[in-house]
Amino acid sequence: MGKVSNELKIGLVVLLALIVGYMGFRIMKDEPIFSQVKVLYTKFDSVEGLIRGSNVYLNGFKIGTVREMQYLVQEDSALITLNITEDIQLPIGSMAQLASPDFLGSSTIRIIRSNSSEFLKWGSFLKGIQKEGLLNTFTNRGTAISDSVAVTITLLNEKLRALDFLNKQSSSDVGIAVSNVKQTSDYLLDAVKSNSDDLNDMIGSAKRSLETIEDLSDNSRTSIEQSIKNLEVLSVEMSRLTTELSTISVTLNSVLKKIDQGEGSLGLFLNDRSFYKNVDSLSYSLNKLIKAIDENPERYLKHLRFIEVF
């Protein structure tokens, strides 16, 4: 058997280097080595936390990665190229959701399938939707709580001040005024209860997320736990407001019943200091909470600031 020429050896080495380089390039881009690359596109207004190589999920399973990110100046949005590595088909109308999975880790993209019986062609666009991270959810919920309570307490205080001028009014006028106050206080009670329930749900979710994180430093864990405690303080404050609002509602119910039945005198009601004491206590507590949230909606979230990868 003849000797292999140097030219052939060099050719084989070059060919092998090209094959290895090609395979390495595909691996680095998280692309299948032998199968065809499947690409989808989507757009987002903001891509904070998203990077090249970020994972793409479908029903919790990784099906690809972010291949390219391009800022579109004229549209003021980001064009995202998704590299799908799994052998799947997506229905027409499916969407791409940008979200942060938990306290740690870069943002991910989750594919939300539609119910269409027709399937997308590779190279198609998916509608991009954005899901708020946990920190933004807390912050926005705190602002929503403040807005909801602040608007209603303004109405309540206006109606309570009107009671100071009822000495010279008729029984009918008093009944209407008290009824208006009760309607407003009941509305406020429902708003506080609803927001309190939402806040408690978020606290529970934060605790469960924290329990699943293992690779977290002691200092970071302590800071997050303190933030959760601060949120629990807000929850306790709102629970106390709920109790006081319930007391006011019961008192107003009693007053309306007596007015309807013609019992007692208006003077006794208007001079009932226990009623005004309850009202003053309620107003003080509500205004204290409103002021705290209005001045700094993220007051109870400040210890989460050190995490920049949300």
N, C-alpha and C positions, 0 to 999 in steps of 0.2 A: 504494500500500500504506500503510495507516494506521500511525501511530506506535505503538510498544509502550508500553503504559501503565506508569507507575511501579510500580503494584501488581503487575503481572505480572513486572517485573524483580526486584522484591524477593522475590516468590514463587520465582522460578527460582534466585536466589542462596541463599535459605534451603534449597531442595530440594537444590541442589548441595552446600551445606555439610553437610547431613544425610548425604548419600551419602558424601562424603569422610570425615566423622567416623565413620560406620559402618565403612567400609573400613579406616580407620586403627585403630579399636578392634579389629577382627578380626585385623589384622596384628600389633598389639602383643601379642595373646593367642596368636599363632602358630596362628590358626585359618584354615581355607580361607575365601576371601571369598564364594564363591557356593555351594559344596557344603555338605551337612549336616554338622554337628559330630558326631563319633563319640567316645563317652566310655566308658571302662572304669574300674573302681575296684579298689584293692588296699589292704592294710594292712601296716605294718611296726612292729616293736617299737621300732626306732631308725632315725632318718632323718638321721644325722649326715652332712653334706656335700651333702644333697639340697636343692634350692631350686626355687621356681617357675620354670619355663622349662627345667629340666634335661631332657636329651634322653632319648627312649625309643627303643631299638634292637631290631631283629629280624634275626638273622643278620648283624649288623654294619651294617645299613642303618637310618638314622633314619626312624622311622615316626610320630613324634609328640613331644609334650613333656608335662611335668608341669604341669597346669592349676591345681590347688588342693592345699593341704596343710592338714589340720585335725587338731588334737590331741584325741583322745577320752579324756576324764578318767577315766570309769568303767572303760574297758578298758585304760588306760595304754598306748595305741598311737596310731599316726598313720594317718588315712584319707587316701589319696592319690588324686586324680582325674587320670586320664591322658587327654589329648586326642590321639586318633589321627587323623592327617591323610592317611594313605595309604589307597588303596582296597584293603584286604586283608580276609581273613576268618581268624579264629583258632579253632582247634578247642577244644571243651569240654575242660577239664582243663589248659589252658595256664597257665603260672605267670609271675609278675613277679619278677625277681631284682634286688635292689639291690646295686650294685657300683661300685667306683672303678676306672676303666679303666687307670690307670698312676700314675706319680709325681705328675702334675699334673692339674688339672681337677676340677670338682665331680663328685659321685657321679652315676651314670646308672642307668637302669632297663633291663634286658634282658628281652625277652619270650622265654620258652622254650616252644615249641610242643609240644603233646601229639600222640599218634598217633590221636586220636579222629577218626572220620569225620563227626561232628556238629559244628556250629559255634556259637560263642557269639553271643548277642544283645547288641547294644550296650546299655550300662548294667549289664552283668554284673560280677561280682567275680572277680578273679584271685587265686589264692593267692600271698601274698608270702613270698619267701625271701630271706635275706641272705647275701651272700658276703663273706668277710673281705677287707679291703684288704691290700696287700702288707706294710705295717708290722705290722699285727696278725698276719698269717701268720707273719712272722719271729719276733715276740715269743712267740706261742703255741707255735711249734715249738721255740723255745729252752727254754721251760718244760717242754714234753713231753720234750725231750732230758734235761733235768735230772732229771725225775721217773723216767724209764725207767732211766737210769744209776744214780741214787742208790739206788733200791730194790734193784737187782741187786747193786751193790757192797756193800751192807749184808749181803746173804746171802753173798757171796763172802768178805768179811772174817770173818764168823762161822765159816765152814767152814775158812778158813785158820788161825784161832786154834786150832781143834780139833786141828790137826796138831801143836801143841806138846805135846800130851799122849799122843802115840802110842808113846812109847818102851816103855811097859809093855803095849801092846796086842798082840793077835794079828795074824798076817798078814791074816786075813780082815777084821778091823776096819779095818786100814790100807787095804786095797783098797776097802772101802765108802766110807771117808772121802775118799780121793783121787778116787774115782769121782764123789762128790757135788760136790767142788770143781770137777772138770772139767766136769760138766754145767752148773754155775752160770757158770763162766767162758765156756763156749761160748755160753750164752744171752746173756751180756753182750756177747760178740763180735758176735753177730748183731744185737743192739740197736744197738750203736755203728755198725756197718756200715750198717744201714738208715737211721739218723738222719743219718749222714755223707753218704750218697747223696742224701737229701732236701735237706740243706743245700746241697750242691753244685748241685743242680738249681735251688734258689731263687736262689743267687748268679748262676748263668748267666742266669736269667730277669731278674734285676735289671739285669745288664749290658746285655742286649738292650733292655730298656725304656729305659735311659739313653741308648742310642745313637739311639733314635727321637725323643728330645726335643731340639728345636733352640732354642726360646725360653726358655733357662735361663741365668741369670747365672753368671759365672765362679765366684763364691763359693759359690753353691748347688751347682753341679756338683762343685766341689772337696769340699764337705762330704759329698755323696752318695757320691762315689768313695772317700772315707776310710771311710765306713760299710761299703762293700763290702769294703774291705781288712780291716777289723776282723772281718767275718764270715769272711773267708778265713783269718785267724789261728785262729779257732775250728775251722775245717775242718782245718787242718794239725794242730792239737792232737789232734783226734779221729782223724786218720789215724795219728798216732804211737801213740795208745792201741790202735788196731787191730793195729798191728805187735807191740806188747808182749803183747797178749792172744793173738795167734797163737803167739808164742814160748812163753808159758805153756802153751797147749794142746798144743803139740808135746812139751814137757817132761812134762806129765801123761800123755800117751799113752805115752811111753817108760816112765814109772814103772809104769803099769798093766800094760803088757806084761811087764815084768820080774817084777812080783808074780804075775801069772797063770802065768808060766813057772817061778817059784820061783828066779829068778836073784838073786844078790847078797844083801845083808842089809838089814834095815830100818834098822840103825844107820847104814850108809853113806848111805842116802837121807835120813834125818832130820838127818844132819850135813853134808849137801851144801849149802854156803853159796851156791853159784851159783844153786841153785833159789830160796832165800830172797831172794837179791839181786834176782832177776827179779820175785819177788812184791812185794818192798818198792818197787821202782821203779814197778811197775804201780799199786799202792795209792796211792803218792804222787801220781802223775799223775792218776789218777781223782779222788781227793779234792780236788786242786787245781782241776780243772775243775768239779766239783760245787759247791764252795764259791763259785767265781766266778759261776756261773750262778744259784745259789740266792740269793746276796746281791743280785744285780741282773740279772734276766733280760734287761733291755734294754741291758746294758752295751755290746754291740756295735752297738746301733742308736741310740745317743744323738744322733748327728749328723743323724738324720732328723727330729728333734723340731721343727726350724724350719719344716717344711712343715705348715701348718695346714689344707690343702685336701684331704688324703687322704680 
